[in-house]
């Protein structure tokens, strides 16, 4: 008797490869973001939570732009080919996906940072607090 894991057979390797390769076009992870930030990022990291949560602790280098306030005017200062990476509180929060959807609707290249702030902290990376903040837009 197969387990719940194997009761439905895995996809053929070619289909699985396409699926998993495509996922990287939509998301990145905390390690890759951390590494890129240490080298000088080629993207804008958007914390899409509210200003109070951003002030309480955010990823160093992130810009605060709540997902509900992402508009063409608010992102107009960045060139059209700027890659945005969105994050929110963590896997229990869909704010990063909402922000990514909004950016995509505005024709902007975007990825979601898997794990969000929870993943960042789980990896042992530091946060910046209000007194160290660069501000919000």
N, C-alpha and C positions, 0 to 999 in steps of 0.2 A: 504494500500500500504506500503510495507516494506521500511525502509530507506536503504541507501547504506551500512550501518553497518550490518543490519540483512538480506539483500537480499540473501546473501550466508550464510547459517547456520553455526554456530560454529562447530568445529570438536567435535566428541564424546569425553567425558571426558577422557577416557582411552588413546585415541590418543593424545589429548591435553597434558596430563600428560607426556607422552613419549617425545613429542616435547619440552616442556618447561624444563623438567629435562635434556634432552640432551644438551640444550643450555648452561647450566652451565659447561659442560665439555669443552666448547670452549671459554667462556668469564667470566670475573669477572667485578666488578665495582670499582669506585673510593673509596667508603667507605671501601670496603674490603681490597683494596690495602693500603690505608692510615692506617687502623688498623693493618695490618700485618707489615707494615714498622715500626710502633711504638713499636712492640713487638720483632722485629728481624725477618726479612722475611725469608721464606723458598723457595724463588724464586729469580730470577734476573729480575729486571725491566729494560727493554730496551726502551729508547727513540729512535725511528727510524727516526727522522727528521734529517736534516743536522746540521753540527757543529755550524753554526752561530745562528740558531734558538735555539739550545740546550743552547748555551752560553747566549742568551738573557733571558732565563728562562726555567727551567725544574723541574721536581718533585725531591725533595731531595732523594738521594739514587739511582737515575737512572743512568744507563750507556748509553752513546751515541754510537749507532751503526746504522748508516743509513741503511734502508732496502736493498738498492742496494749493500751494502758492507757486508752483512751477508754471510759468507763463512765458510766452515768447519774449516779452519785454524784460523779464527777470534774467533770462539767459542770453540776451542780445549782445552783451559785452564779450562773450566768448565766440571765437570763429566757428563757422558752421560745421567744421570737421572735428571739433573738440570732442573727445570721448569723455563721457560722464560715467562714473561708477556710483551707484546708489547703495546706501545701507540704512538700516533702521535698527530697532532693538535686538532682533534676532529671529530665529526660525519661527517663532510664535507670532511674528508681526508681518503683515503684508505691505507695510508702508514702502519698503524698497521696491517691491514689484509695482505698486501704484505709481511711484515716482518714475520708474523705468518706463512704464507704459506711457505716462504723460510725455516724457522726453521723446520716445519713439513717435508718438502722435505729432510732435512738433518737428519731426524729421531729423532728430539728433541721434548720433551713435551712442549707445548706452549698454552697459553691463550692470548686473546686480552682484554685490559682494555676498556670497553665500555665508551664512552664519551670523551676519550682522555684528552688532556690538558684543553679543554673547560669545560668538565665535572668536572675536578679537581678544576678549578677555580670557577665554579658554586657552588660547595659544600663549598667554602670558605677556601680551603686549600692553603697553601703558596707554592711559588716557590723558587728555589735557582737560583741565578744569577751567571754570569761568575766568579766574584771574589771569590765565595764560591764553585766553582765547583771541583769535584774530577777528572775531565778529561774524555777523550773519549778513545775509543779503536779503 
